[in-house]
Amino acid sequence: MKKKKLAITIMMLLLLSLTGCGGGSGSETTEEAETEATSEKVTVNVFAAASLTSVMEEFEKNYEAANENIDIVCNFDSSGALLTQIQEGAPCDIFFSAAQKQMDELESASMVVEGTRKNVVNNQLVLITQPDSETAVTDLTSIGKAKSIALADGSVPVGKYTRQALIKIGLLAEAEDPASITTQEVSEQLGGVEISEQGNVSKVLSAVEEGSCEVGTTYVSDTVGHEDKVKIIGEPVPYDVTGDIIYPVAQIANKDTDELQSKAAADFIAFITNDEAKALYQKFGFDTNVE
């Protein structure tokens, strides 16, 4: 009888031991999984207009400092080029355009996450030249006097706004879509002036800085930090000539984006569009008075 009781006791102890080991192992696995999920590096791909380069690099640095598990990867180019990349399937979580047209196109194709689109900043078109330039150009109305002009093509927002402004002041013929006016047509209508076509606003800036073109059209924001290499000719072109130069941002419907990426993208948009962000935009020459 004693042997039987002893055997039963040993069996019960063995069962309890096995159950305890199993429970402990499961608990540790769950905790490890939770820790791993929390520390998992999440990449957010941001496609931003070239004119946003300086300010977005600041936002990226500040955000990553406060969110060590988030990696913000920015791709800068003209809004038109970025639009094409997104349409062709490039991995993009956030699009920050220098014009409404490109965002409208994505939204009409149901490629924008509903409710995430926001107008963030405004900008102004300016004529630039080198600081020691003796150009005869005094404002946009006399741009035809330049020996050479750096001009973005019509698919680039700054190129479109320049054409729009030249139509408004009577230097270019009316067109249903200003962006459709070719660089050659602009040259001809300005009296045959030499024009170097550029693929984005940063390349316009570089062409003038390097002296390969006498003048160029860019944005106020692009001249910030480059005052030793370029100067603005006259005053910025008024909004009633160019129209508002609104920059919209939105989350892109990317089928390859997982839940963590999606949440991080939404959080980054909130970070660059809150009231505290306005001071940084203003530092880089943007107008934050946007509805």
LUMNU-643230 format. One line per 10 residues: number of its first residue (from 0); their letters; for each residue x, y, z negated of N, C-alpha, C, O. Coordinates in steps of 0.05 Angstrom, whole numbers. Layout:
REM LUMNU-643230
NUM	A	X:Y:Z:X:Y:Z:X:Y:Z:X:Y:Z ~ ...
This chain:
REM LUMNU-643230
0	MKKKKLAITI	17:-24:0:0:0:0:17:25:0:12:44:15 ~ 39:25:-17:56:48:-18:70:52:9:74:75:18 ~ 78:29:21:91:31:48:73:44:68:81:60:85 ~ 47:36:67:27:46:86:23:76:82:22:91:102 ~ 21:85:57:18:114:51:42:129:60:40:152:71 ~ 66:118:57:91:131:64:92:134:95:101:155:105 ~ 83:114:109:84:115:139:65:137:148:71:152:167 ~ 41:138:136:21:159:144:32:186:139:29:204:155 ~ 46:190:116:57:216:109:78:224:129:80:247:137 ~ 96:205:136:117:211:156:105:219:183:115:237:195
10	MMLLLLSLTG	84:205:191:71:211:217:59:239:216:62:254:236 ~ 47:246:194:34:273:192:56:295:193:52:315:205 ~ 79:290:179:101:309:179:112:313:207:118:335:216 ~ 114:290:222:124:291:249:105:307:267:114:323:284 ~ 79:303:264:59:318:280:60:347:274:59:364:292 ~ 62:354:248:64:383:241:89:396:252:89:419:261 ~ 111:380:251:136:391:261:135:396:291:144:417:301 ~ 123:377:306:120:381:335:102:404:342:108:420:360 ~ 80:407:327:61:430:331:74:456:326:71:475:341 ~ 90:457:304:104:482:297:124:490:319:126:513:326
20	CGGGSGSETT	139:470:329:159:476:350:145:487:375:154:506:388 ~ 123:473:381:108:482:406:98:510:403:101:526:422 ~ 87:517:380:76:544:375:98:565:376:94:587:387 ~ 121:558:363:143:578:363:154:583:390:159:606:398 ~ 157:562:406:167:565:434:149:582:451:158:599:466 ~ 123:577:448:103:593:464:104:622:456:102:639:473 ~ 106:628:430:107:655:421:131:670:431:129:693:440 ~ 154:656:430:179:669:440:177:674:470:185:695:480 ~ 165:655:485:163:659:514:145:683:521:152:698:539 ~ 123:686:506:105:708:511:119:735:505:117:754:521
30	EEAETEATSE	133:736:483:147:761:475:169:768:496:172:791:503 ~ 183:747:505:204:752:525:192:762:551:203:780:563 ~ 169:751:559:156:759:584:147:788:581:149:804:600 ~ 136:795:558:126:823:554:150:842:555:148:864:567 ~ 172:835:542:196:852:542:207:856:570:214:877:578 ~ 208:833:585:217:834:612:200:851:630:210:866:647 ~ 173:849:626:155:865:643:158:895:637:157:912:655 ~ 163:901:611:166:929:603:191:941:614:191:964:622 ~ 213:925:615:239:935:623:244:932:653:264:940:663 ~ 225:920:667:228:915:696:232:941:711:216:960:707
40	KVTVNVFAAA	252:942:728:257:966:744:236:969:766:232:950:782 ~ 223:992:767:202:997:787:212:1018:806:221:1040:798 ~ 210:1013:832:218:1032:852:194:1046:864:175:1033:873 ~ 195:1072:865:174:1088:878:186:1103:902:204:1119:899 ~ 176:1096:926:186:1108:950:171:1134:957:147:1133:962 ~ 185:1156:957:173:1182:962:183:1193:989:207:1196:993 ~ 164:1199:1007:171:1211:1033:164:1240:1031:140:1248:1028 ~ 184:1258:1032:180:1286:1028:192:1303:1050:213:1296:1061 ~ 178:1325:1056:188:1343:1077:216:1353:1070:222:1357:1047 ~ 232:1358:1091:260:1366:1087:263:1391:1070:282:1394:1055
50	SLTSVMEEFE	243:1409:1073:244:1434:1058:240:1431:1028:243:1450:1013 ~ 232:1407:1020:228:1401:991:253:1388:979:253:1381:955 ~ 274:1384:994:297:1368:985:308:1377:958:310:1361:939 ~ 314:1403:955:327:1413:930:308:1410:906:317:1400:885 ~ 283:1418:909:265:1416:886:259:1387:879:256:1381:855 ~ 256:1370:899:249:1342:893:272:1328:880:268:1310:864 ~ 297:1335:887:320:1322:874:320:1329:845:328:1313:828 ~ 311:1353:838:310:1361:810:288:1346:795:292:1336:773 ~ 265:1344:808:243:1328:796:251:1299:792:246:1287:772 ~ 264:1288:812:273:1260:811:292:1256:787:288:1237:771
60	KNYEAANENI	311:1274:784:330:1272:761:316:1274:734:321:1258:716 ~ 298:1294:732:284:1298:707:266:1275:700:264:1266:677 ~ 252:1264:720:233:1243:715:247:1217:707:239:1203:688 ~ 268:1211:721:283:1186:715:297:1187:688:300:1167:675 ~ 304:1211:679:317:1214:653:297:1207:631:304:1197:610 ~ 271:1212:636:250:1207:616:237:1179:620:223:1170:603 ~ 243:1167:643:231:1141:650:253:1123:662:255:1120:686 ~ 268:1111:644:292:1096:653:286:1072:670:303:1063:686 ~ 262:1061:668:255:1037:684:243:1044:711:236:1027:727 ~ 241:1071:717:230:1079:743:252:1090:761:268:1107:752
70	DIVCNFDSSG	254:1081:785:273:1091:805:258:1105:827:244:1093:843 ~ 261:1132:828:248:1148:849:267:1149:873:290:1159:870 ~ 259:1139:896:276:1139:920:263:1158:940:241:1152:950 ~ 277:1180:946:265:1200:964:277:1197:993:301:1193:996 ~ 259:1200:1012:267:1200:1040:258:1227:1051:234:1233:1052 ~ 278:1243:1059:272:1270:1069:275:1272:1099:294:1263:1111 ~ 255:1285:1112:256:1290:1141:233:1309:1148:219:1318:1130 ~ 229:1314:1173:206:1331:1181:181:1315:1175:181:1291:1176 ~ 160:1329:1169:134:1316:1163:124:1299:1186:112:1278:1182 ~ 130:1308:1210:122:1293:1234:137:1267:1236:125:1246:1242
80	ALLTQIQEGA	163:1267:1231:179:1243:1232:171:1224:1209:169:1199:1214 ~ 165:1234:1186:157:1218:1163:130:1205:1169:125:1181:1162 ~ 112:1220:1181:85:1209:1188:89:1185:1206:76:1164:1202 ~ 106:1187:1227:110:1165:1245:121:1141:1230:113:1118:1235 ~ 140:1145:1212:152:1123:1197:131:1109:1180:130:1084:1179 ~ 113:1124:1168:92:1112:1151:73:1096:1169:65:1074:1162 ~ 65:1108:1192:47:1094:1210:59:1068:1221:45:1049:1227 ~ 85:1068:1223:99:1044:1233:105:1023:1212:117:1002:1217 ~ 96:1029:1187:98:1009:1166:121:1012:1147:126:994:1131 ~ 135:1035:1147:157:1039:1128:145:1039:1100:124:1050:1095
90	PCDIFFSAAQ	159:1027:1080:149:1026:1053:148:1054:1040:169:1066:1035 ~ 124:1064:1036:120:1091:1024:98:1090:1004:76:1079:1008 ~ 103:1101:980:83:1103:959:71:1130:956:48:1133:949 ~ 88:1151:963:79:1179:960:88:1194:985:111:1192:994 ~ 69:1210:996:76:1228:1019:72:1256:1010:51:1264:1000 ~ 93:1273:1014:92:1301:1006:98:1317:1031:122:1319:1039 ~ 78:1327:1045:80:1339:1071:83:1369:1069:74:1382:1050 ~ 96:1381:1090:98:1410:1092:75:1422:1107:75:1446:1113 ~ 55:1406:1114:32:1416:1129:8:1397:1124:11:1374:1117 ~ -16:1408:1129:-40:1392:1125:-44:1372:1148:-56:1351:1143
100	KQMDELESAS	-35:1379:1171:-41:1363:1195:-33:1333:1192:-48:1315:1197 ~ -8:1329:1182:2:1301:1179:-14:1286:1158:-20:1262:1161 ~ -21:1300:1136:-36:1287:1115:-64:1281:1125:-76:1260:1119 ~ -76:1299:1140:-103:1295:1151:-103:1269:1169:-122:1254:1168 ~ -82:1266:1184:-80:1243:1202:-79:1217:1187:-93:1197:1194 ~ -64:1216:1165:-63:1192:1148:-89:1187:1134:-98:1164:1132 ~ -102:1209:1125:-127:1206:1111:-149:1195:1129:-165:1179:1121 ~ -149:1205:1154:-169:1196:1173:-165:1167:1180:-184:1153:1189 ~ -141:1156:1176:-135:1128:1182:-138:1111:1157:-129:1088:1156 ~ -149:1123:1135:-153:1109:1110:-127:1099:1098:-126:1078:1085
110	MVVEGTRKNV	-106:1115:1102:-80:1107:1091:-72:1123:1066:-51:1120:1055 ~ -91:1140:1057:-87:1156:1032:-105:1145:1010:-129:1140:1015 ~ -93:1140:987:-109:1130:964:-130:1151:957:-122:1174:950 ~ -155:1144:957:-177:1163:952:-173:1177:925:-168:1165:905 ~ -177:1203:926:-176:1220:901:-148:1228:892:-146:1241:872 ~ -127:1221:908:-100:1228:899:-88:1252:913:-67:1262:906 ~ -102:1261:934:-91:1284:950:-94:1310:935:-115:1316:924 ~ -72:1325:934:-72:1351:921:-55:1372:936:-34:1365:947 ~ -65:1396:938:-49:1418:949:-31:1429:927:-40:1435:906 ~ -5:1430:933:14:1436:911:26:1464:913:25:1479:893
120	VNNQLVLITQ	38:1471:935:52:1497:938:46:1509:965:37:1496:984 ~ 53:1535:968:52:1549:993:81:1559:999:98:1559:981 ~ 87:1566:1023:113:1575:1030:111:1598:1051:89:1603:1061 ~ 133:1611:1057:132:1632:1077:154:1629:1097:176:1622:1091 ~ 147:1635:1122:166:1633:1144:185:1657:1143:176:1680:1137 ~ 210:1653:1148:230:1675:1149:249:1671:1173:253:1649:1183 ~ 259:1693:1182:280:1694:1202:307:1695:1187:309:1711:1169 ~ 326:1679:1195:352:1680:1181:375:1683:1201:372:1677:1225 ~ 397:1693:1191:422:1696:1207:445:1695:1187:440:1693:1163 ~ 469:1695:1197:492:1695:1179:495:1722:1164:487:1742:1175
130	PDSETAVTDL	506:1722:1140:508:1747:1124:522:1770:1139:514:1793:1135 ~ 543:1764:1155:557:1786:1168:549:1790:1197:562:1803:1213 ~ 526:1778:1204:516:1780:1232:509:1809:1239:499:1824:1223 ~ 514:1815:1264:506:1842:1275:484:1838:1295:482:1853:1315 ~ 467:1819:1291:445:1813:1309:427:1838:1314:423:1854:1296 ~ 416:1839:1338:398:1861:1344:369:1855:1335:352:1872:1337 ~ 365:1830:1325:339:1822:1316:333:1835:1288:350:1832:1270 ~ 311:1848:1286:304:1861:1261:279:1849:1247:275:1852:1223 ~ 264:1835:1263:240:1821:1253:231:1801:1274:243:1799:1295 ~ 209:1788:1269:199:1768:1288:192:1780:1315:195:1766:1336
140	TSIGKAKSIA	183:1805:1316:175:1817:1341:199:1821:1360:195:1824:1384 ~ 223:1822:1349:247:1826:1366:264:1801:1368:288:1803:1375 ~ 253:1778:1363:269:1753:1363:280:1747:1391:301:1734:1393 ~ 268:1758:1412:277:1753:1439:304:1767:1445:317:1761:1465 ~ 313:1785:1427:338:1798:1430:362:1782:1421:385:1789:1425 ~ 357:1759:1408:378:1742:1398:394:1729:1421:382:1724:1442 ~ 419:1725:1416:435:1710:1436:427:1681:1437:428:1668:1458 ~ 420:1670:1413:412:1642:1412:394:1638:1387:397:1652:1367 ~ 375:1619:1389:356:1615:1367:356:1585:1360:355:1568:1378 ~ 356:1579:1334:352:1552:1325:322:1549:1319:311:1564:1302
150	LADGSVPVGK	309:1531:1332:280:1528:1330:272:1499:1328:280:1483:1345 ~ 256:1492:1308:247:1465:1305:226:1459:1327:212:1477:1335 ~ 224:1434:1335:205:1427:1355:176:1429:1344:172:1431:1320 ~ 157:1427:1361:129:1432:1353:118:1411:1334:98:1417:1320 ~ 129:1387:1333:119:1367:1314:128:1372:1286:117:1360:1267 ~ 147:1390:1282:157:1397:1256:141:1421:1246:138:1441:1261 ~ 130:1420:1222:113:1443:1212:125:1470:1216:111:1489:1225 ~ 151:1474:1209:163:1501:1213:163:1509:1242:162:1533:1248 ~ 166:1490:1260:165:1496:1289:137:1504:1298:134:1522:1314 ~ 117:1490:1287:90:1496:1293:82:1524:1282:70:1540:1297
160	YTRQALIKIG	90:1530:1257:83:1556:1245:97:1579:1260:86:1601:1262 ~ 122:1574:1269:136:1594:1285:121:1600:1311:117:1624:1318 ~ 112:1580:1325:97:1583:1350:71:1598:1344:62:1615:1359 ~ 58:1590:1322:33:1602:1314:36:1632:1310:20:1649:1318 ~ 58:1639:1296:64:1667:1290:70:1683:1316:61:1705:1319 ~ 85:1670:1334:92:1684:1359:68:1688:1376:67:1708:1391 ~ 48:1671:1375:23:1675:1389:8:1698:1377:-2:1716:1391 ~ 7:1698:1350:-7:1719:1335:3:1747:1342:-13:1766:1344 ~ 30:1750:1345:41:1777:1350:44:1782:1380:55:1803:1388 ~ 34:1764:1397:33:1769:1426:57:1762:1442:60:1769:1465
170	LLAEAEDPAS	76:1747:1430:100:1739:1445:97:1713:1460:112:1707:1478 ~ 78:1697:1452:71:1672:1466:42:1673:1474:25:1685:1461 ~ 37:1659:1496:9:1658:1506:-8:1640:1487:3:1622:1474 ~ -33:1645:1486:-52:1629:1470:-50:1600:1478:-47:1593:1501 ~ -53:1583:1458:-53:1554:1463:-72:1541:1443:-73:1549:1420 ~ -87:1521:1452:-106:1508:1434:-91:1495:1411:-101:1496:1388 ~ -68:1484:1416:-51:1473:1395:-23:1484:1398:-8:1476:1415 ~ -16:1503:1380:11:1516:1382:34:1495:1382:54:1500:1395 ~ 30:1473:1369:51:1452:1367:57:1440:1395:78:1429:1399 ~ 38:1443:1413:42:1431:1440:59:1448:1458:67:1439:1480
180	ITTQEVSEQL	66:1472:1450:83:1490:1466:111:1480:1465:123:1478:1443 ~ 123:1473:1487:150:1462:1487:171:1483:1481:165:1507:1484 ~ 194:1475:1473:216:1493:1468:224:1508:1493:230:1532:1492 ~ 223:1494:1516:229:1507:1541:209:1529:1548:217:1550:1558 ~ 184:1524:1542:163:1544:1547:167:1568:1528:163:1591:1537 ~ 175:1563:1503:181:1585:1485:204:1602:1496:202:1627:1496 ~ 225:1589:1505:248:1604:1516:240:1621:1540:247:1644:1541 ~ 224:1610:1558:216:1624:1582:199:1649:1575:202:1670:1586 ~ 180:1645:1556:163:1667:1549:177:1689:1532:167:1711:1529 ~ 200:1682:1521:216:1702:1506:237:1714:1524:256:1727:1514
190	GGVEISEQGN	235:1709:1550:254:1722:1568:278:1705:1575:298:1716:1586 ~ 277:1679:1570:299:1662:1577:321:1659:1555:343:1649:1561 ~ 315:1668:1531:334:1665:1509:342:1636:1505:326:1618:1507 ~ 368:1632:1498:377:1605:1492:366:1595:1466:367:1608:1445 ~ 353:1571:1467:342:1559:1442:353:1531:1438:353:1514:1456 ~ 362:1526:1414:372:1500:1407:350:1486:1390:344:1495:1368 ~ 338:1465:1401:316:1451:1388:327:1434:1365:346:1419:1369 ~ 314:1436:1342:323:1421:1318:301:1402:1309:277:1408:1313 ~ 309:1380:1296:290:1359:1288:276:1364:1261:256:1352:1255 ~ 287:1382:1244:274:1389:1219:285:1416:1209:304:1427:1221
200	VSKVLSAVEE	273:1426:1188:280:1453:1178:308:1454:1167:321:1475:1170 ~ 318:1432:1156:346:1432:1145:366:1435:1168:387:1447:1164 ~ 360:1423:1191:378:1425:1214:378:1454:1226:398:1463:1236 ~ 355:1467:1224:354:1496:1232:373:1512:1214:389:1528:1224 ~ 370:1507:1188:387:1521:1169:417:1516:1175:433:1535:1175 ~ 424:1491:1179:452:1484:1185:462:1497:1210:485:1507:1211 ~ 445:1499:1231:453:1511:1257:461:1540:1253:479:1550:1266 ~ 446:1554:1236:451:1582:1231:475:1585:1213:493:1602:1217 ~ 477:1569:1192:499:1570:1173:526:1566:1188:546:1579:1182 ~ 526:1547:1206:551:1540:1221:557:1560:1243:579:1559:1254
210	GSCEVGTTYV	538:1577:1249:543:1597:1270:538:1588:1298:544:1602:1317 ~ 526:1563:1301:521:1553:1328:497:1567:1340:493:1567:1364 ~ 480:1580:1323:457:1596:1332:458:1622:1317:464:1623:1293 ~ 450:1644:1330:451:1670:1318:429:1674:1297:434:1684:1276 ~ 405:1665:1304:382:1667:1286:367:1640:1286:371:1623:1303 ~ 349:1638:1266:332:1614:1265:308:1620:1248:308:1639:1232 ~ 288:1603:1250:264:1607:1232:263:1583:1213:264:1560:1221 ~ 261:1590:1188:259:1570:1167:240:1581:1145:224:1598:1151 ~ 241:1570:1121:224:1578:1099:240:1593:1078:264:1590:1076 ~ 226:1609:1062:239:1623:1040:253:1603:1022:276:1607:1014
220	SDTVGHEDKV	240:1580:1016:251:1560:998:278:1549:1008:294:1541:991 ~ 282:1548:1034:306:1536:1045:330:1555:1041:353:1545:1043 ~ 326:1580:1037:348:1599:1034:358:1600:1005:380:1610:1000 ~ 343:1590:986:351:1591:958:375:1573:954:375:1549:961 ~ 396:1585:943:421:1570:939:440:1572:963:462:1562:962 ~ 431:1585:984:447:1587:1009:452:1617:1015:458:1624:1038 ~ 449:1634:995:451:1663:1000:479:1671:1010:482:1692:1022 ~ 499:1655:1004:526:1662:1013:531:1654:1042:551:1662:1054 ~ 512:1639:1054:516:1629:1081:495:1641:1101:500:1642:1125 ~ 472:1648:1090:451:1660:1108:438:1683:1093:438:1685:1069
230	KIIGEPVPYD	426:1701:1109:410:1723:1098:384:1724:1113:382:1717:1136 ~ 363:1733:1099:337:1736:1111:336:1763:1126:344:1783:1116 ~ 326:1761:1151:323:1786:1167:296:1798:1161:275:1786:1165 ~ 296:1823:1151:271:1836:1144:256:1823:1122:268:1812:1103 ~ 230:1823:1124:213:1811:1103:202:1784:1113:201:1779:1137 ~ 194:1767:1094:181:1742:1102:157:1747:1119:143:1767:1115 ~ 151:1729:1137:128:1733:1155:102:1730:1139:99:1710:1125 ~ 84:1749:1140:60:1748:1123:42:1723:1130:43:1713:1153 ~ 27:1715:1111:9:1692:1115:-12:1698:1136:-22:1679:1149 ~ -20:1723:1140:-40:1728:1160:-30:1726:1188:-45:1727:1208
240	VTGDIIYPVA	-3:1722:1191:9:1717:1217:13:1687:1221:8:1677:1243 ~ 23:1674:1201:28:1645:1204:5:1628:1195:2:1605:1204 ~ -13:1639:1178:-32:1622:1164:-19:1611:1140:6:1612:1138 ~ -34:1600:1121:-22:1589:1097:-5:1564:1104:-12:1549:1122 ~ 17:1562:1090:36:1540:1095:34:1522:1070:52:1521:1053 ~ 12:1507:1069:6:1491:1045:19:1463:1047:20:1450:1068 ~ 30:1455:1024:43:1429:1022:25:1410:1005:22:1414:981 ~ 13:1390:1018:-4:1371:1003:12:1346:996:31:1338:1010 ~ 5:1333:974:17:1308:965:-5:1288:961:-27:1295:953 ~ 1:1262:965:-19:1241:961:-5:1215:958:18:1211:967
250	QIANKDTDEL	-19:1196:945:-9:1169:942:-18:1154:968:-40:1156:977 ~ 1:1138:979:-5:1124:1003:-14:1095:997:-3:1082:980 ~ -34:1086:1012:-44:1059:1009:-25:1039:1022:-26:1034:1046 ~ -7:1029:1006:14:1011:1015:7:982:1006:6:977:982 ~ 3:964:1024:-5:937:1017:16:922:1002:10:902:988 ~ 41:931:1004:63:917:990:68:929:962:86:919:948 ~ 53:949:954:57:961:928:42:945:907:18:940:909 ~ 57:938:885:44:923:864:32:942:843:34:966:846 ~ 19:931:823:6:948:803:25:966:788:18:989:783 ~ 48:957:781:68:973:767:77:997:784:79:1019:774
260	QSKAAADFIA	82:991:810:90:1013:828:68:1033:831:73:1057:831 ~ 43:1023:834:21:1041:838:17:1060:814:12:1084:817 ~ 19:1049:790:17:1065:766:40:1085:764:35:1108:756 ~ 64:1077:771:87:1095:770:84:1117:790:91:1140:785 ~ 74:1111:814:70:1131:835:49:1152:826:54:1176:829 ~ 27:1143:814:7:1161:804:18:1179:782:12:1203:780 ~ 35:1167:765:47:1183:743:67:1203:753:68:1225:743 ~ 82:1196:774:101:1215:786:87:1238:799:95:1261:797 ~ 64:1233:813:49:1254:825:38:1273:803:39:1298:807 ~ 29:1262:781:20:1279:759:43:1296:748:39:1319:741
270	FITNDEAKAL	67:1285:748:91:1299:738:98:1322:755:106:1343:745 ~ 96:1320:781:104:1341:800:81:1361:806:85:1380:822 ~ 58:1356:795:35:1374:801:23:1386:776:3:1401:777 ~ 34:1381:752:23:1393:728:32:1422:725:49:1432:741 ~ 21:1436:706:27:1465:702:56:1470:696:67:1490:705 ~ 69:1451:682:97:1455:675:115:1454:700:137:1465:700 ~ 106:1440:720:122:1437:745:124:1463:761:143:1466:777 ~ 105:1481:757:104:1506:773:130:1522:770:139:1534:790 ~ 142:1523:747:166:1539:742:189:1529:760:204:1545:770 ~ 191:1503:764:212:1492:780:207:1499:810:226:1505:824
280	YQKFGFDTNV	183:1497:819:177:1504:847:183:1534:851:195:1541:872 ~ 176:1550:832:182:1579:835:212:1585:836:221:1602:850 ~ 227:1570:820:256:1573:820:267:1568:848:287:1581:855 ~ 255:1550:863:265:1544:890:250:1559:912:251:1552:935 ~ 236:1580:904:224:1598:924:197:1592:935:187:1604:954 ~ 183:1572:922:156:1566:931:135:1583:917:139:1592:894 ~ 113:1587:930:90:1601:919:71:1581:907:61:1563:921 ~ 66:1583:881:49:1563:868:20:1573:864:4:1559:851 ~ 14:1595:876:-13:1606:875:-30:1592:897:-36:1604:918 ~ -37:1567:891:-51:1551:911:-77:1540:899:-76:1531:876
290	E	-99:1541:914:-124:1530:903:-127:1501:911:-147:1488:905
